[in-house]
Amino acid sequence: PRDDAKLARVRALMGERDLDALVVRAPDNVLYLTNFWGMKGYEAVLFPREGEPTLICLEASADDAARMQEPDDRRTDAIVVLTGGSERLPTGLDLLSRNRAEKLFVSGVYAGVEVAELLRLSRQAPEELACCIVLGYAAGDTRGNAIETAEWLRAEGYGSVRLVTSNYHMARSLLEFRRVLADVAILPHPVKPHNVLLDDWWRRPGTASLIVSEYNKFLVALLRYGLSSAGIRLEDALLGGDLP
């Protein structure tokens, strides 16, 4: 949900400096004010001291921007949580406990881990949720998450899903999921991990490494998507060999 207290603090500081509005372009500032992480770096935000902020982005990103600024509380048929980042699973369990979907699918779980163990580690979910949680063990990366989720959704006959993953990971996840779930409505639910500090991320070696790595993976996924639309495998285009 939107952090109104945070935005109020920003407006209070603007008042102290007699500023009527801010215009920001740095991706971490755009994320801070709108919850939108665009990955392309072309976005800007007009943030007035009074009234709602305006996000300016490319037309191709408009739909994602509208959905990702603030998690939508609508109910979907299912929730899917992608493992690999902190706070994703607790967020998914909280959504399930609030009846935001009929079932929760956790994709990319280590072999041998059972539902009871996940509930114990989360320290928040009541045992009655166990009947509504399904674990997927096949995925080893984001593309695998999309494939195994698509297979499960079709087997269940579901037509909508809430996608829970970290904010920095959402753009690539949506790209992979839409490629295999063109007939399913996908509602993004980005999570902001407390251990990933995006303020001045380029000055933080760990965060900078994560963001650069994710951006490179996003570009590879984008290239794969474009080539597959033309009937070309990325591995063939790179003269053979699977990507790591």
C-alpha positions in Angstrom: 0.0 0.0 0.0 1.0 3.6 -0.5 3.1 5.0 2.4 1.2 8.3 3.0 3.4 9.1 6.0 6.5 9.0 3.8 4.9 11.3 1.2 3.8 13.7 4.0 7.4 14.0 5.2 8.5 14.9 1.7 5.9 17.5 1.4 6.8 18.9 4.8 10.4 19.3 3.7 9.2 21.0 0.5 7.3 23.4 2.7 10.3 24.2 4.7 12.2 25.0 1.6 9.3 26.9 0.0 9.1 24.5 -3.0 5.8 24.1 -4.9 6.8 21.0 -6.8 9.6 18.5 -7.4 10.7 17.0 -10.8 12.7 13.9 -10.3 14.3 11.5 -12.9 16.7 9.3 -10.9 15.1 5.8 -10.8 15.5 5.4 -7.1 13.7 8.8 -6.6 10.9 7.8 -9.0 10.5 4.5 -7.1 10.5 6.4 -3.7 7.7 8.7 -4.8 5.5 6.3 -6.9 6.4 2.7 -6.2 7.2 2.3 -9.9 10.5 0.7 -10.9 10.7 1.1 -14.7 14.1 -0.4 -15.5 14.5 1.8 -18.6 15.5 5.1 -17.0 13.2 7.3 -19.1 10.6 8.0 -16.4 10.1 11.3 -14.5 7.8 12.4 -11.7 6.2 15.7 -11.1 5.5 15.7 -7.4 3.5 18.8 -6.2 3.3 19.9 -2.6 -0.4 19.7 -2.9 -2.3 17.2 -5.0 -1.3 13.8 -6.5 2.0 13.1 -8.2 2.2 12.6 -12.0 4.4 9.9 -13.4 5.7 10.5 -16.9 6.8 7.4 -18.9 7.0 5.9 -22.3 3.7 4.8 -23.8 4.9 1.2 -23.8 5.3 1.3 -20.0 2.0 3.1 -19.3 0.0 0.0 -18.4 2.7 -1.4 -16.1 3.2 2.0 -14.5 -0.5 2.3 -13.7 -0.5 -1.1 -12.0 2.8 -1.0 -10.2 2.6 2.4 -8.5 0.5 1.0 -5.8 -0.5 -2.7 -5.2 -4.1 -3.3 -6.2 -6.3 -4.9 -3.5 -8.6 -6.6 -6.0 -9.1 -10.3 -5.6 -7.6 -12.7 -8.1 -8.0 -16.5 -8.7 -4.6 -17.2 -7.4 -1.4 -15.6 -5.9 2.0 -16.6 -7.0 5.2 -15.9 -5.0 8.6 -16.2 -6.7 11.2 -17.4 -4.3 14.7 -15.8 -4.2 14.1 -12.5 -2.3 13.3 -11.5 1.2 9.7 -10.5 2.3 8.1 -12.1 -0.8 6.7 -15.1 1.0 5.4 -13.3 4.0 3.7 -10.8 1.7 2.0 -13.7 -0.2 0.9 -15.4 3.0 -0.6 -12.1 4.3 -2.5 -11.7 1.0 -3.8 -15.2 1.3 -4.9 -14.8 4.9 -6.8 -11.7 3.8 -8.7 -13.7 1.2 -7.2 -12.0 -1.8 -7.2 -15.3 -3.7 -8.3 -18.9 -3.4 -4.9 -20.4 -3.5 -1.2 -19.4 -3.2 1.4 -21.0 -5.5 5.0 -20.7 -4.4 7.3 -21.1 -7.4 11.0 -22.2 -7.2 11.0 -24.0 -3.9 14.0 -26.1 -3.0 13.4 -29.9 -3.3 12.3 -31.4 0.0 10.9 -28.3 1.5 7.2 -28.8 2.5 4.4 -26.4 3.3 4.6 -26.9 7.0 8.3 -25.9 6.9 7.5 -22.7 5.0 4.7 -21.8 7.5 7.1 -22.4 10.4 9.8 -20.2 8.8 7.3 -17.4 8.0 6.2 -17.2 11.7 3.0 -15.5 10.7 0.7 -17.9 8.8 -1.9 -19.9 10.7 -1.9 -23.6 10.0 -5.4 -23.5 8.4 -3.7 -21.8 5.4 -1.8 -25.0 4.6 -4.7 -26.4 2.6 -4.5 -23.4 0.2 -0.8 -23.4 -0.5 0.8 -25.3 -3.4 4.6 -25.5 -3.9 6.4 -25.7 -7.2 9.8 -27.3 -7.3 10.6 -27.2 -11.0 11.8 -23.6 -11.5 15.4 -22.6 -11.2 15.1 -19.1 -12.7 12.5 -16.5 -13.6 11.7 -18.0 -17.0 11.2 -21.3 -15.1 8.9 -19.6 -12.6 6.8 -18.4 -15.5 6.6 -21.8 -17.1 5.7 -23.8 -14.0 3.2 -21.2 -12.9 1.6 -21.3 -16.3 1.2 -25.1 -16.2 -0.3 -24.9 -12.7 -2.7 -22.1 -13.5 -4.0 -23.9 -16.6 -4.4 -27.2 -14.7 -6.5 -25.3 -12.1 -8.5 -23.4 -14.8 -7.6 -20.0 -13.3 -7.8 -16.8 -15.4 -6.2 -14.3 -13.1 -3.1 -14.2 -10.8 -1.4 -11.7 -8.5 2.3 -11.8 -9.1 4.4 -11.2 -5.9 8.1 -10.5 -6.3 10.6 -7.8 -5.4 10.2 -4.4 -7.0 13.6 -4.5 -8.8 12.6 -8.0 -10.2 9.1 -7.1 -11.3 9.8 -5.8 -14.8 11.6 -8.9 -15.9 9.1 -11.2 -14.2 6.2 -9.5 -16.1 8.0 -9.9 -19.4 8.6 -13.6 -18.8 5.1 -14.3 -17.4 3.3 -12.4 -20.2 5.2 -14.4 -22.8 3.6 -17.7 -21.5 0.3 -16.4 -20.0 -1.1 -14.2 -22.7 -4.6 -15.4 -21.8 -4.3 -14.7 -18.0 -4.8 -11.4 -16.3 -1.6 -10.6 -14.2 -1.8 -8.2 -11.3 1.7 -7.1 -10.2 2.3 -6.8 -6.5 5.9 -5.5 -6.0 7.6 -5.9 -2.7 10.1 -3.4 -1.3 12.8 -5.4 0.5 14.2 -3.6 3.5 17.7 -5.0 2.8 17.8 -3.5 -0.7 18.4 0.2 -0.2 17.6 2.0 -3.5 18.4 5.5 -2.2 21.7 6.4 -3.9 22.0 2.7 -5.0 25.1 3.4 -7.1 27.0 4.3 -4.0 26.2 1.0 -2.3 28.3 -1.8 -3.9 25.9 -4.6 -3.0 22.8 -2.9 -4.2 24.6 -1.5 -7.3 25.7 -5.1 -8.2 22.2 -6.4 -7.8 20.6 -3.6 -9.9 23.2 -3.9 -12.7 22.8 -7.7 -12.8 19.0 -7.5 -12.9 19.1 -4.9 -15.6 21.4 -7.1 -17.7 19.1 -10.1 -17.2 16.1 -7.9 -18.2 17.9 -7.0 -21.5 18.6 -10.7 -22.2 14.9 -11.6 -21.5 13.9 -8.7 -23.7 16.2 -10.0 -26.5 14.9 -13.5 -26.1 11.3 -12.3 -26.2 12.0 -10.4 -29.4 13.8 -13.2 -31.1 11.2 -15.8 -30.1 8.5 -13.6 -31.7 10.5 -14.0 -34.9 10.9 -17.7 -34.4 14.6 -17.6 -33.5 16.1 -19.1 -30.3 18.4 -16.8 -28.4 20.9 -19.6 -28.0 21.0 -20.1 -31.7 21.4 -16.4 -32.3 24.5 -16.5 -29.9 26.0 -19.4 -32.0 25.0 -22.2 -29.6 25.2 -23.0 -26.0 22.7 -22.5 -23.1 22.8 -19.3 -21.1 24.0 -19.7 -17.5 
